[in-house]
Amino acid sequence: MTPKEQGFYMPAEWARHEATWLTYPKNPDSWPGKIETIYPSYHLFVKMLAEDEVVHINVDNEQMMRHVHAELEAIGTNMENVVLHIIPSNDAWCRDHGPAFLLNRLDPTKRAMVNWNHNAWGGKYPYELDTDVPLRIHDYLSGRMSVVEDMPLFEPGIVMEGGSIDVNGCGDLITTTSCLLNPNRNPNLNQDQIESYLRDYYGVDNIVWLGDGIVGDDTDGHVDDLTRFVGKDVVLTVVEENKWDENYEPLQKNLRMLKRCRLANGKQPDIVEMPMPDMVFYDGQRLPASYANFYIANNKVIFPTYRCLTDNEAAYTLEALFPDREVIGIDSTDIVWGLGSFHCLSQQMPATSRG
């Protein structure tokens, strides 16, 4: 039986978390020439998360574990909510190499994990260690390292990345053709077959397809840089206001697609538009700076800022959408040189009815 047939589904990111999983950044090839500059913002991200929920962080070895503990402790992080694990990795993007967590509609005490295949966004980078991360996390959670729960592990056998999809927990999933139909992912599968996997392993009923991603995105168009569910019937989507910008027409096309779509409940979603930030360049390369790469924590929404005036507008938009959460902007101007931001770095683990 598929996860969906057994009652499993992926809840929305705003559902209560038991924890957030991260993988500590340490690969200088991901931030060439400036990896040291990312740590103040990254450590602040961890500190903000640890105020409200447990934060699990994968590190390579005991030496890194001691270093990370000291760095976080030095800025006043609540270390009672930080758990460090020796789980080696190639890179820091836990949204994509980490597992997907599911809850069960029939038994709210049950949780499951999906271990999708990972090929580093179409074989662009090394990934031999990243592929083991979900299995190591499952070992920990299923009781080999800590007695937590009996957690089923599902392995679909196809490439899928967490940043390529977003869900509302009510039967809908949003994604892009530019990523999921790219031949560097699953060349032997057509759109209907991929939709079947999405329905079976995320427990959804309805797939909303968008088109292309933003300039500079090496993932071939992850939706978490474009459009996010912020309510069961509400989506936030970024738009470029400068008609001469390369992102203008792709984002307008995605907006038109959203206006034509229908959700599983038959409704047209309410669409909230958010402007793109000013262009961010480093070493002559335009980077995929987007406010859509925010992370919804238990009592906070943490979003990337880029040292420009639209940072304030992004904050106001998110505050209106999440009145019950504190909205916190953290400078991502250096982090985005790695071609991702806070949502890409994190993976939520939803809480069961047991806590």
HUGIJO-V536966 format. One record per run of one state. SS is the DSSP state (hx for helix, st for strand, lp for the rest). FROM is the first residue (numbers start at 1). LEN is the number of residues. If there is no record, write none. Layout:
SS/FROM/LEN ; SS/FROM/LEN
//
This chain:
lp/1/7 ; st/8/2 ; lp/10/7 ; st/17/7 ; lp/24/11 ; hx/35/16 ; lp/51/3 ; st/54/6 ; lp/60/2 ; hx/62/13 ; lp/75/4 ; hx/79/3 ; st/82/5 ; lp/87/7 ; hx/94/4 ; lp/98/2 ; st/100/5 ; lp/105/6 ; st/111/4 ; lp/115/2 ; st/117/1 ; lp/118/2 ; hx/120/4 ; lp/124/6 ; hx/130/12 ; lp/142/10 ; st/152/3 ; lp/155/4 ; st/159/1 ; lp/160/2 ; hx/162/3 ; lp/165/1 ; st/166/2 ; lp/168/4 ; st/172/5 ; hx/177/4 ; lp/181/2 ; hx/183/4 ; lp/187/4 ; hx/191/12 ; lp/203/3 ; st/206/5 ; lp/211/12 ; hx/223/3 ; lp/226/1 ; st/227/5 ; lp/232/2 ; st/234/6 ; lp/240/6 ; hx/246/15 ; lp/261/9 ; st/270/6 ; lp/276/5 ; st/281/2 ; lp/283/2 ; st/285/2 ; lp/287/8 ; st/295/2 ; lp/297/3 ; st/300/6 ; lp/306/4 ; hx/310/12 ; lp/322/4 ; st/326/6 ; lp/332/3 ; hx/335/4 ; lp/339/3 ; hx/342/4 ; st/346/5 ; lp/351/5
//
